[in-house]
Amino acid sequence: MPGTRSMAELPTILVAAVALLRDRRVLMVTARGRDVIYMPGGKIDPGETAHDAAIREAREEISVELDPASVAELFTVTVQAHGEPDGRLVEMRVFAGSTPDEPIASAEVDAVHWVTTLDAHRCPPAGRETLRRLAALDLID
């Protein structure tokens, strides 16, 4: 049909996210001007591995240095991308990581939040699915 877009015209958004876990909660952030909470993370740059992107995004968004040896992929969530046209997917590779640093909001985010599955209603689809999977792995409440 003229004027419609095929799925092939909507490339999947590839992102890496960090699941920083403490006391059966996971860290999420609020972005500037946004009304939802989401995993710290972002798009994977050309030539960058998802592992390296997760470490970089943790530094940029929550001002922590992750020990690269502690960063391990947990799972990949593929869902409709929040705020994007229907059919545009986000493929979010979620990594566990650890740091002795205390996460703080950076210039990219307004606030950090330690959350459980009770906060799923505040998340876009990828965040809701991530909370569900973290709970299924018995990592959060």
C-alpha positions as CSV (number, residue, x, y, z in Angstrom):
1,M,0.0,0.0,0.0
2,P,1.3,3.5,-0.8
3,G,2.3,5.4,2.3
4,T,2.8,2.4,4.5
5,R,6.2,1.3,5.8
6,S,7.3,-2.3,5.8
7,M,9.1,-3.8,8.8
8,A,12.3,-3.8,6.8
9,E,12.2,0.0,6.7
10,L,12.2,0.2,10.5
11,P,15.6,-1.1,11.6
12,T,15.8,-2.6,15.1
13,I,17.4,-0.3,17.7
14,L,20.4,-2.1,19.2
15,V,21.1,-1.2,22.8
16,A,23.1,-2.4,25.8
17,A,21.9,-2.0,29.4
18,V,23.3,-2.6,32.8
19,A,21.5,-4.4,35.6
20,L,23.2,-3.2,38.7
21,L,21.7,-5.3,41.5
22,R,21.7,-4.6,45.3
23,D,19.5,-5.9,48.1
24,R,17.2,-7.7,45.6
25,R,16.6,-4.4,43.7
26,V,17.9,-3.2,40.4
27,L,19.0,0.3,39.5
28,M,16.9,2.3,37.0
29,V,17.0,5.9,35.9
30,T,14.7,8.7,34.9
31,A,15.9,10.6,31.8
32,R,15.6,14.3,31.5
33,G,12.1,15.3,30.3
34,R,10.8,11.7,30.4
35,D,8.1,10.2,32.5
36,V,9.3,6.6,32.6
37,I,12.1,4.8,34.3
38,Y,14.5,2.6,32.4
39,M,17.6,0.6,32.6
40,P,20.9,2.6,32.4
41,G,22.1,2.0,28.9
42,G,22.0,3.2,25.4
43,K,22.7,2.5,21.7
44,I,25.7,0.5,20.8
45,D,28.1,2.6,18.8
46,P,29.5,1.4,15.4
47,G,32.5,-0.9,16.1
48,E,31.7,-1.2,19.8
49,T,30.8,-4.5,21.4
50,A,27.6,-4.7,23.5
51,H,29.8,-5.5,26.5
52,D,31.9,-2.3,26.0
53,A,28.7,-0.2,25.4
54,A,27.2,-1.4,28.7
55,I,30.4,-0.3,30.6
56,R,30.5,3.1,28.7
57,E,26.8,3.8,29.4
58,A,27.2,3.0,33.1
59,R,29.9,5.6,33.2
60,E,27.9,8.2,31.2
61,E,24.5,7.7,32.9
62,I,25.2,6.7,36.5
63,S,28.8,7.8,37.0
64,V,30.2,4.4,38.0
65,E,33.1,2.4,36.8
66,L,32.2,-1.3,36.3
67,D,34.9,-3.9,36.7
68,P,35.0,-5.3,33.1
69,A,35.5,-8.8,34.5
70,S,32.2,-8.5,36.5
71,V,30.1,-7.6,33.4
72,A,28.3,-10.7,32.1
73,E,25.4,-10.9,29.7
74,L,22.1,-12.1,31.3
75,F,19.6,-12.0,28.5
76,T,18.3,-10.1,25.5
77,V,14.9,-8.4,25.4
78,T,13.3,-7.7,22.0
79,V,10.1,-5.7,22.2
80,Q,8.3,-2.7,20.6
81,A,10.5,0.4,21.1
82,H,9.0,3.0,23.4
83,G,8.0,6.2,21.6
84,E,8.7,4.7,18.2
85,P,6.4,3.8,15.3
86,D,4.6,0.5,15.5
87,G,6.8,-2.3,14.3
88,R,10.1,-0.6,15.4
89,L,11.8,-2.9,17.8
90,V,14.4,-2.4,20.4
91,E,16.9,-5.3,21.0
92,M,18.3,-4.7,24.5
93,R,21.2,-6.8,25.7
94,V,21.1,-6.8,29.5
95,F,24.4,-7.2,31.4
96,A,24.9,-7.7,35.1
97,G,27.8,-5.8,36.5
98,S,29.3,-4.8,39.9
99,T,31.0,-1.8,41.3
100,P,31.9,-0.4,44.7
101,D,30.9,3.1,43.4
102,E,27.6,4.6,44.5
103,P,25.5,5.4,41.4
104,I,24.5,9.0,40.9
105,A,22.6,10.8,38.2
106,S,24.8,12.2,35.5
107,A,24.2,15.0,33.1
108,E,22.2,12.5,31.0
109,V,19.7,11.5,33.7
110,D,17.6,13.3,36.3
111,A,17.5,10.6,39.0
112,V,18.5,7.0,40.0
113,H,16.0,4.6,41.5
114,W,16.4,1.2,43.2
115,V,13.3,-0.7,42.0
116,T,11.5,-4.1,42.2
117,T,8.8,-5.6,40.1
118,L,6.3,-3.4,41.9
119,D,7.7,-0.5,39.8
120,A,6.9,-2.2,36.5
121,H,4.0,0.1,35.8
122,R,6.5,3.0,35.6
123,C,8.6,1.3,32.8
124,P,8.3,1.1,29.0
125,P,7.9,-2.4,27.5
126,A,11.6,-3.3,27.6
127,G,11.9,-2.3,31.2
128,R,8.8,-4.3,32.2
129,E,10.2,-7.4,30.5
130,T,13.6,-6.9,32.1
131,L,12.0,-6.7,35.6
132,R,10.0,-9.8,34.8
133,R,13.1,-11.7,33.7
134,L,15.2,-10.5,36.6
135,A,12.5,-11.7,39.0
136,A,12.3,-15.1,37.2
137,L,16.1,-15.5,37.7
138,D,15.4,-14.7,41.5
139,L,17.6,-11.7,41.4
140,I,15.0,-9.1,42.4
141,D,11.7,-9.1,44.3
